[in-house]
Amino acid sequence: MEKHTFVTPEKALSIVENGQRIFIHGSAATPTALVRALSSRNGQLQDVEIVSISVFGDFPLALPEMQTSFRINSLFVSEPVRKAIHEGRGDYVPVFLSEIPELFRNGLLPIDIALVQVSPPDKNGFCSLGVSVDIARSAVNTAATVIAQVNPNMPRTLGDGMIHVSRFAAMTWCEDQLHEVMPAAPSSTASKIGHYIAELIDDGSTLQTGIGSIPDAVLSALKQHKDLGIHTEMFSDGIIDLMKSGVINNSRKRSHPGKSVTGFCIGTKKLYDFVNDNPALLACRLL
């Protein structure tokens, strides 16, 4: 395998300048080591705009003492940035997830630097955006500069997330565990709702699933169904057993038959291990 050059997060982020717009890879793929290193430049930088959808984990860029250097501009208000937006130290742009790539492409929200977390390069020099391809693919395609946090714990997902190392201005090595979301045990009410919804789903249906106790309850109630398909924004732990048992086999889908399709994955390490190099799953960009 070709030997690749890695630098410290601080060195990688030394190229950031005043007034730039920086995209942060989101959800379980939030590149926390790069986020922390960027926050260490507080006081050195001014008016750096931070653009993201949901972010997980430690996110010091949203702290009050950072507001002169960094301004949050969230396209999805998640817990780490909620207080900053509520207190007027950040902004929220209400937009459909599917419309965000066009904002990047048409110059309404041009990205100067994209910070992403990827799997290690394969023998041909390609890394994967792993558990979050969604809008990150378009950010990588359109950003003037891309910096990668390379992590062996990031799954190599197949689909639209492959990026050659030549696209990266700098790479930093990180072995942090990915951010996890543990599924909660459904309440009796959620379980009843899940069963009612499952009764409305025909064999052969293609499903879009979301996050929370109700979607989890629906998935757990589908064990007697046949030939279901997945073409979804989000892929969660609840889908794993249905794929392993053959309930979800995508055999009747007209688009990508035989493949489960998702934009991003959120769940536990069990999920991340399941999607790693799994040819039954395509992680795809939003158009």
C-alpha positions as CSV (number, residue, x, y, z in Angstrom):
1,M,0.0,0.0,0.0
2,E,1.2,3.5,-0.8
3,K,2.5,5.4,2.2
4,H,0.4,8.5,3.0
5,T,1.4,11.6,4.9
6,F,-0.5,12.6,8.0
7,V,-0.1,15.8,10.0
8,T,-1.4,17.0,13.3
9,P,-4.9,18.5,13.4
10,E,-3.4,21.8,14.3
11,K,-1.1,21.7,11.3
12,A,-3.9,20.7,9.0
13,L,-6.0,23.6,10.2
14,S,-3.3,26.2,10.0
15,I,-4.6,27.2,6.6
16,V,-7.9,28.5,7.9
17,E,-8.2,32.3,7.4
18,N,-10.5,35.0,8.6
19,G,-14.0,35.2,7.1
20,Q,-13.9,31.7,5.6
21,R,-16.9,29.4,5.5
22,I,-16.2,25.9,6.9
23,F,-18.4,22.8,6.4
24,I,-18.3,20.3,9.3
25,H,-19.2,16.6,8.5
26,G,-22.2,15.7,10.5
27,S,-24.0,13.2,12.7
28,A,-22.0,10.0,13.6
29,A,-19.2,11.3,11.3
30,T,-18.6,14.5,13.2
31,P,-14.8,14.9,13.1
32,T,-14.4,15.8,16.7
33,A,-10.6,15.9,16.7
34,L,-10.6,18.5,14.0
35,V,-13.4,20.5,15.7
36,R,-11.4,20.7,18.9
37,A,-8.2,21.7,17.0
38,L,-10.1,24.4,15.2
39,S,-11.5,25.7,18.5
40,S,-7.9,26.1,19.7
41,R,-7.5,29.0,17.2
42,N,-10.1,31.0,19.1
43,G,-8.8,34.6,19.3
44,Q,-6.5,34.1,16.3
45,L,-9.4,34.0,13.8
46,Q,-12.4,36.3,13.2
47,D,-15.7,35.8,11.5
48,V,-15.3,32.1,10.5
49,E,-18.7,30.7,9.6
50,I,-19.4,27.1,10.6
51,V,-21.9,25.3,8.4
52,S,-23.3,21.9,9.3
53,I,-26.4,19.8,9.7
54,S,-26.6,17.8,12.9
55,V,-23.4,17.4,14.9
56,F,-22.6,15.0,17.7
57,G,-20.3,15.1,20.6
58,D,-18.0,17.8,22.0
59,F,-18.5,20.9,19.9
60,P,-16.6,23.8,21.6
61,L,-17.1,26.1,18.5
62,A,-20.6,26.9,19.8
63,L,-19.4,28.1,23.2
64,P,-20.0,31.8,24.1
65,E,-16.3,32.6,24.4
66,M,-15.9,31.5,20.7
67,Q,-18.4,33.8,19.2
68,T,-15.9,36.5,17.9
69,S,-13.9,33.8,16.1
70,F,-16.7,31.4,15.0
71,R,-20.2,31.9,14.0
72,I,-22.6,28.9,13.9
73,N,-24.8,28.7,10.8
74,S,-26.8,25.5,11.3
75,L,-28.9,23.8,8.6
76,F,-30.3,21.4,11.2
77,V,-30.4,22.4,14.9
78,S,-28.9,19.6,17.0
79,E,-28.1,19.6,20.7
80,P,-24.5,20.9,20.6
81,V,-25.5,24.1,18.8
82,R,-29.0,24.7,20.1
83,K,-28.1,27.0,23.0
84,A,-25.9,29.2,20.7
85,I,-28.8,29.7,18.3
86,H,-31.3,30.3,21.0
87,E,-29.1,33.0,22.5
88,G,-28.5,34.7,19.1
89,R,-24.9,33.6,18.8
90,G,-25.7,31.5,15.8
91,D,-28.1,31.2,12.9
92,Y,-30.5,28.6,11.7
93,V,-31.3,28.2,8.0
94,P,-34.6,26.3,7.6
95,V,-34.1,24.2,4.5
96,F,-35.0,20.7,3.2
97,L,-32.1,18.3,3.5
98,S,-32.5,17.5,-0.2
99,E,-32.0,21.2,-1.1
100,I,-28.7,21.7,0.7
101,P,-26.5,20.3,-2.1
102,E,-27.9,22.9,-4.5
103,L,-27.0,25.7,-2.1
104,F,-23.4,24.5,-2.3
105,R,-23.4,24.1,-6.1
106,N,-25.1,27.3,-7.1
107,G,-23.0,29.6,-5.0
108,L,-25.6,30.6,-2.5
109,L,-23.6,28.9,0.2
110,P,-20.1,28.3,-1.2
111,I,-17.8,26.2,1.0
112,D,-14.2,27.4,1.5
113,I,-13.0,24.4,3.6
114,A,-14.8,21.0,4.2
115,L,-13.7,19.1,7.3
116,V,-14.7,15.4,6.9
117,Q,-14.0,12.1,8.7
118,V,-13.2,9.1,6.4
119,S,-12.0,5.6,6.4
120,P,-8.4,4.8,5.7
121,P,-7.2,4.8,2.1
122,D,-7.6,1.4,0.3
123,K,-4.9,0.0,-2.0
124,N,-6.0,2.4,-4.7
125,G,-5.9,5.5,-2.5
126,F,-9.7,5.8,-2.0
127,C,-11.3,6.7,1.4
128,S,-15.0,6.5,2.2
129,L,-17.2,9.1,3.8
130,G,-18.6,6.1,5.7
131,V,-21.7,6.6,7.8
132,S,-22.6,10.1,6.4
133,V,-22.6,10.6,2.6
134,D,-25.8,12.6,2.4
135,I,-24.8,16.3,1.8
136,A,-21.1,15.7,2.6
137,R,-20.5,14.4,-0.9
138,S,-21.6,17.7,-2.4
139,A,-19.6,19.6,0.2
140,V,-16.5,17.7,-0.8
141,N,-17.2,18.1,-4.5
142,T,-17.6,21.9,-4.3
143,A,-15.3,23.0,-1.5
144,A,-12.2,24.9,-2.4
145,T,-10.2,22.8,0.1
146,V,-10.9,19.5,1.9
147,I,-9.2,18.3,5.1
148,A,-9.7,14.7,6.3
149,Q,-9.7,13.1,9.7
150,V,-8.8,9.5,8.8
151,N,-10.1,7.0,11.2
152,P,-9.8,3.2,11.1
153,N,-13.1,3.0,13.0
154,M,-15.0,4.7,10.1
155,P,-16.7,2.0,8.1
156,R,-16.0,1.7,4.4
157,T,-19.4,2.0,2.9
158,L,-20.1,1.5,-0.8
159,G,-21.9,3.9,-3.0
160,D,-21.2,7.6,-3.6
161,G,-18.8,8.2,-0.7
162,M,-15.5,7.3,-2.2
163,I,-12.8,10.1,-2.3
164,H,-9.3,9.8,-3.5
165,V,-6.6,11.0,-1.2
166,S,-5.4,13.5,-3.9
167,R,-8.6,15.5,-3.1
168,F,-7.3,16.2,0.4
169,A,-5.2,19.2,1.2
170,A,-4.2,17.5,4.5
171,M,-4.9,14.3,6.4
172,T,-4.8,13.8,10.1
173,W,-4.9,10.4,11.8
174,C,-7.5,9.7,14.5
175,E,-8.6,6.5,16.2
176,D,-11.6,7.8,18.2
177,Q,-14.7,5.7,18.4
178,L,-17.6,7.0,16.2
179,H,-20.4,8.8,17.9
180,E,-23.2,6.4,18.8
181,V,-26.9,6.7,19.5
182,M,-28.3,3.8,21.6
183,P,-31.8,2.7,20.7
184,A,-34.2,3.2,23.6
185,A,-36.6,0.5,24.6
186,P,-40.0,1.4,23.2
187,S,-42.8,2.2,25.6
188,S,-46.0,0.1,25.5
189,T,-47.7,3.0,23.6
190,A,-44.9,3.1,21.0
191,S,-45.0,-0.6,20.6
192,K,-48.8,-0.5,19.9
193,I,-48.4,2.3,17.4
194,G,-45.6,0.3,15.7
195,H,-47.9,-2.8,15.4
196,Y,-50.7,-0.6,14.0
197,I,-48.4,0.9,11.4
198,A,-46.9,-2.5,10.5
199,E,-50.4,-3.8,9.7
200,L,-50.6,-1.0,7.0
201,I,-47.4,-2.1,5.3
202,D,-47.8,-4.6,2.4
203,D,-45.2,-7.3,1.6
204,G,-42.9,-5.9,-1.1
205,S,-43.1,-2.3,0.1
206,T,-40.1,0.0,0.1
207,L,-39.6,1.8,3.4
208,Q,-38.2,5.2,4.4
209,T,-37.3,5.2,8.1
210,G,-36.5,7.9,10.6
211,I,-35.1,8.2,14.1
212,G,-36.9,7.7,17.4
213,S,-39.0,5.2,19.3
214,I,-41.9,5.0,16.8
215,P,-39.7,4.1,13.8
216,D,-37.9,1.6,15.9
217,A,-41.2,0.1,17.1
218,V,-42.4,-0.2,13.5
219,L,-39.2,-2.0,12.4
220,S,-39.5,-4.5,15.3
221,A,-43.0,-5.3,14.2
222,L,-42.1,-6.2,10.7
223,K,-40.5,-9.6,11.3
224,Q,-43.3,-11.6,9.6
225,H,-43.3,-9.5,6.4
226,K,-41.7,-10.5,3.1
227,D,-39.6,-8.8,0.4
228,L,-39.4,-5.4,2.0
229,G,-37.0,-2.8,0.6
230,I,-35.1,0.1,2.0
231,H,-34.6,3.5,0.3
232,T,-34.1,5.9,3.2
233,E,-32.6,9.0,4.5
234,M,-31.4,7.3,7.7
235,F,-30.3,3.7,8.4
236,S,-30.5,2.5,12.0
237,D,-29.9,-0.6,14.1
238,G,-33.5,-1.7,13.7
239,I,-32.9,-2.6,10.1
240,I,-30.0,-5.0,10.8
241,D,-32.0,-8.1,11.9
242,L,-34.6,-7.6,9.1
243,M,-31.8,-7.7,6.5
244,K,-30.1,-10.7,8.1
245,S,-33.4,-12.6,8.3
246,G,-34.3,-11.8,4.7
247,V,-37.4,-9.8,5.5
248,I,-35.6,-6.9,3.9
249,N,-34.1,-8.2,0.6
250,N,-35.0,-5.3,-1.8
251,S,-36.1,-7.9,-4.4
252,R,-39.1,-5.9,-5.6
253,K,-37.5,-2.5,-5.8
254,R,-37.3,-0.9,-9.2
255,S,-34.5,1.5,-8.2
256,H,-31.4,-0.2,-7.0
257,P,-32.9,-3.7,-6.7
258,G,-31.2,-5.9,-4.3
259,K,-29.6,-3.0,-2.4
260,S,-30.6,-1.1,0.7
261,V,-30.0,2.6,0.0
262,T,-29.4,5.3,2.6
263,G,-28.0,8.8,3.0
264,F,-26.5,8.3,6.5
265,C,-26.3,5.8,9.3
266,I,-26.9,6.5,13.0
267,G,-26.7,3.9,15.7
268,T,-24.3,1.7,17.6
269,K,-21.0,0.0,16.9
270,K,-23.1,-3.1,15.9
271,L,-24.5,-1.0,13.1
272,Y,-21.2,0.5,12.0
273,D,-19.7,-3.0,11.9
274,F,-22.7,-4.3,9.8
275,V,-22.4,-1.6,7.1
276,N,-18.6,-1.9,6.8
277,D,-17.8,-3.1,3.3
278,N,-21.3,-4.5,3.0
279,P,-22.3,-5.0,-0.7
280,A,-26.0,-5.1,0.3
281,L,-25.9,-1.4,1.3
282,L,-25.3,1.7,-0.8
283,A,-24.6,5.0,1.0
284,C,-25.6,7.7,-1.4
285,R,-25.4,11.4,-1.8
286,L,-28.4,13.7,-1.9
287,L,-28.8,15.1,-5.4
